[in-house]
Amino acid sequence: MKDRQIPVLFDEKSTNTTQYANTIQGIRNAATRYGSKLQLISDAEVDSLDFHSLPPVAIITSASMPFVVSCIHNLRSAGRRAVLAGLDSEQFGHDVSCATPSRRTETQQLVNYLYNCGKQNLALVGFGQNSINDNFRYHAAMSAVAAWGRILSEHDVWLWQRDPHASFEAFLDGADRYDAVICPNDVLAICFINCCREHGVRVPEDLYVASFGNMTIGRYFRPSITSMTMDMLNVGEQAFNVWRFLSNNDMQNNALKITVPGRILARESTENRCIEPDSVNVMPSLQADRFYSNPTIAVLVGIENCISQRDKTDLRIIRGMLDKLSYEVIADELFISGSTLRYRLTKIFSDAGVKTRQEFEELVRRNLGEGNPFQYID
């Protein structure tokens, strides 16, 4: 590992932000401890890069989706593995690894924090239509609100494509319906609060505002911004750890994902309301999930449990039954004895929750459809 270079593909615009600059610094810090150095490759150099010249694993850090997609494609074409630093890998394929903040968990924590503060009429304002991170948070917020027995609909979300101020203005036309707003980052939270001032809406007296990122500017703005931290130095260090593991192990058909937890920093935009750590994730008691209690679903789950435990001989027995073959013919075709057939039938019927062949055949046809779904068993 010593003296090995770690290729880090990045785009210049992203690294102009504190978030991605910290990510690269975190990678560098971890690499230094192992006597390794970074091979920084900017977006300006990627077009002329021979990806076959890279080590088997490379790290990508960027907020630009086209850049990330292009790098992953080129790495795959060269038989190289990709590790994303700061971006979730689930949308890019099973072979892509990552170290990232858990944007879903962070969003759920922030929603729960606001609910624990007594704010139950939430809106999402300033979320970018084309931002993959904002879309993650949008859907995570919908799930978190639903856990409180309420609905966050598209009418409670103000998106923007070209100018975020248009989303602010549209929200403020009906701001009296809400008592809290979540913005996707501290910069947009500041822009939003300034727009609120122009419309006579007070933060936090009329409206709580919270966001993500814990940017330095958000700490010094007044009111200071309640924000969810994203420890990007740690993200960078964990991205290096993923790179090191993949470089030392054969993981061609698997990927690693490490999520780095964040925490809420309560500030003036939510009246410095601090919720005890044990209470931040408190949600109302949910009713027991009755999914498996539904009779139709219970039957299908029972069939699944039965079929999933069968070997090929069992499946061929089932095929023969549904083809109306006699037990004698089934045993002859499968070269098994009558006692072996009877033993296997007893297990099949027991696992399916039936007692007779007729009941089994009716069960399958009633729930899996007419015909023989097992006819193509080898």
N, C-alpha and C positions, 0 to 999 in steps of 0.2 A: 504493500500500500504506500510505503514511503516513496517520495519523489514522483508518484503517479500524478498526472494532471487530470483534473475533473473538468470536462467540457460543460460550460454553462451558457446556454443560448438565451439571449435576452434582447428586448427592444429598448431603444434609447428613451422613448417617451415614458415607458413604465418606470424605468429606473430614475427618472427625474422626481418621482414621488417618494416620500419617506418610506411607505409601505414596502415597495419593491427594492429600494436601496438597502433597507434593513434585512430583507430576505437574502440578498447576495452577501451582505456582511455576515449573516448567520452561517451561510454555507462556508465562507472563508474562515470563520472562527473554528468551525468543526474540522475543516480540512487541515488547518494549521496544527491542530493537536495531533494529527496523524502524519505530519511532515509532508503533506501534499499541497499542491498549488492549484489555483483555478485557471482554466483556459477560457477566458471570457470571449464570447463570440457574439457580436452585436447583429442587429437585423440588417445593417448595411453590409455585413460580411457573409451573411448566410447564403445569399444567392450564388456566390462563387465558391462556397464551401464544398469540399469533397467529403460527404458524410461517411464514405467507406474508410476514411482515414481516422475516424473517431474511435475511441474505446467502445466496448460493447454496450455501455450505458451512458446516457447524457442527461443533464438536468435542464429543464426549460422553466424560465420564470418570466411572466409577462401578463399584462392585462388585455393584450390584443388577441382576440379570438382568431383572426386570420393568420396571425403569426404563429400561434400555438398549433393550429391545425396543420399549417404548412410544415412546421418542424417535425411534428409527429409523423406525417406522411413520409417525409424524407428519411427520417430515422428508420421507419419500418422498411422502406425500400432498400435500405442499406443493411438490414438485418440487425439494427441497433434497438435498444430499449429506451423508453422515455420515462423520466421522473418529473412530475410537475411540482413546482415549489410555489405554494400559495393559491393553487386552483384545484378544485375537486376533479378527480379523474373519471367519474362514473359515466360521463357523456362521451368519452373519447375511445372507449373500447376496453375489453377485458385485459389487454396486455400492457396498459398504461398504469404506472404507479404514481403515488403522490404523497406529499406532506402538506397539509392545509389546515387553516382554521375550520372548525365545524360550523359553517354558516347556518345550517339548519338548527343546530343546538343553540347557537348564539341568539338566533331570532326567537326561538321558543323561550329562552331565558328572559329576553327583553320584554316580550309580550307578558310573560308571567309576572315580571317585576311591575309593569304598569298596572296589571290587574290587582296585584297585592297593594298597590298604592291607591286603589279604589277607582281607577280609570278604566271604564268598561266600554267606552265608545271610541274605538281606535280607527285611525285612518293611516294609510301609507301614502306619503306625498314625496314626489320628486324621484320616483323609481324610473330608471331608464328602460324603455321598451326593448332596446337591443343589448342590454347588459345581462350576461348570463348569471353574474353574481346577484344582481337585483331580482332576477326571476327565481333563483333559489330561495331568496329571502321572502319573496312574495308568497310562494306556495307554502313555505314553512310557517309563515304568519297565519295563513288560512287554517292550517292544521292546529296551530297553538290556540287560536281563538275558538275553534270548534270544540276543543277540549274543555272550554269554559261554558259550553252549551250555547254559544252564540255563533253568528255567521259573519264572516268577513267576505263581502261580495266584491265584484268588480266595480261596483258603484262607490266603494269605500277606498278605492285605489286611484291615485292620480299619477298617470305615467307621462313621460315626455320622450320626444324623439329628437327635436331640434333645439328647443329652448325650455329649460326647466321652469322658468318664470311663468310660462303659460299654465303649467300644472299648479303652481302656487296660487295664481289668480283664480283658477277654476275652483280650487278647494275653498278658498276664502269666501267665495260667494255663498257657501253653505256651512261655514265653519262652526256655527252655533250648534250643529248636531253632534259635535265631537268634543271630547275632553282630553284627547292625547293624540299625538302624531309621531309616527316613526319615519325617519328619513334614512336613505341608504348609506350616507356617510356624513362626516362632520362638516365638510365644506357646504354640502347642500342644506344641512340643518341651519348653518349660519345664514345662507342666502334666504332660506324660508323664514327665519325669525325676523330678518330685516324687512322682508315683504309684509310680515304680520304687523310690524310697527307702523308701516305706511297705511295699513287698513284699520288701525286702532285695536288690534287684537294683542293682548298682553300675554307674554310667556314669562313665568309659568302660571300667572294668576288665572288666565282664561283657558290656557292650553298647555299641557305638558308636551315637551319635545325631547326625543331621544334618538340616537343614531349609532353608527358603528365606526370603529377605527381608532378612537382615542388619539386624534391628531393634536399636535402641539397647539395649533391655532384655536382649536376648540376649547382648550383649557383657559386661554387668555381672553376669549370673546366674552362679552357680557350680554345676557347671562351665559355663564360657562355651560358647555354642552355635556349633558349626561350621555355617556357613550359606552359601548361594549368594546373592551380591549381586543386587539388582535396581535398576539405576540409573534411578530414576523421574524424576529431574530431566532426564536425557537423554531419557527417553521423552516427557516433556512438550515438550521442545524439538523433537524429531523430529515430534511430532504437529502442532506449528505449521508445520514445514516442509512436511508433507503438505498441510495446509490451504492454505498459500500457493501451492503448486504447483497444486492443484486449482482454486483461485480464479483463477489466471492462465491456465489451459489448459482446453480442452474435452475432458473425460475422461468423458463421460456413460456410455459403455459399458465403462469400465475402472476399476480401483481400484488404489491403491498400498498396499503393505505394507512397513513398515520394522521390522526386529527389532533390538533393542538387546542386545548380549551382556552376560552376567554373568560372575562369577568366584567361585571357591570361597575362602572365608576359613576356614582350618583353625584350630580353637580346642580348648579342653580336652575337649569332649564326644567328640572323636576323638583324644585324646592329642596334640593339636597336630601331627598327622602331616601334613607337607607333601610333596606329590608334585611333582617337577619339572614345570614347565608342559608340556614336550614329552611327558610320560608320562601326564598326566591322562586323555587320550583314548585311550590305548593299549588295544586290545582284542586278544584272541587271534586268530591267523591263521584266517581263515574259508576254507572250501573254496570252490572256484570254483562260481559259480552255474550249475547244469546245466539251468536252465529251457529255454534255447533248444536244448539238446542232445537233449531229448526228441523222438523221431521224430514223434509226433502234433502236438506244439506247433510243431515246425519246419515241418511241412507247412502248418499254419494260418497261421503267420507268412509263409510264402512266398506263399500265396494273397492275404493282406492286402497284401503288397508289390506283387504283380501288379495287383490290382484298384485300389489307391489311386493308381496311376500312369495309369490309363485316362481318356481324355476321353469325352464323350458318344457320339461315333461308335464308339469301341471297345466301350463298354458295350452299344450297340445291336447290334453285331456278335456279342457274346457272347450277348445275348438271342436273336438269330436262330439261333445254333448250338444253344442248348439247346431251342429250339422246333422243332429238326430241319429248318430251312429249308436249301435248297441254297445254295451260295455265289453262284450266279447270282441267285437271288431276293434274297439279302441285299444284294448290290451294287446291284441295281435299286431296292430299297426305300430305300437310303441315298444313291442318286445318286452312287455312286463307281465308279471303274473297277476292273476285275479286278486290275490291277497294284497299285493302292492297297490293295485288300482283302488281297491276298497279303502286302504289306509289313506291314500292321497285324497280320495273323494271326501272322506270324513274330515280331513283337515280343511279342504276347500269350503265345504258346506259350513263348518263351524266358524271359520274366519269370516264368511259372508253373512252369518247370522241366520242361516236357513237350515232345514232338516232334510229336504228331498231334492232330487234332480229337477223336478218340475218347478219347485219354488225358486231354485237357483236360476233356471232358464228364464222364468218370468221376471225375476229381479233384474237380470242383465238387460233383457229386451225392453222392459219398462223404463229403465233409467239410461241405457246407452244407445237405444234405438233399435229398429228392426234390422234383420240381417245378422251376420256373424262378424262382430268387430275383431275377432281373433283369427280370421281366415288366413291372414298373411304371416302367421307365426311360422318360422322355419322348422 
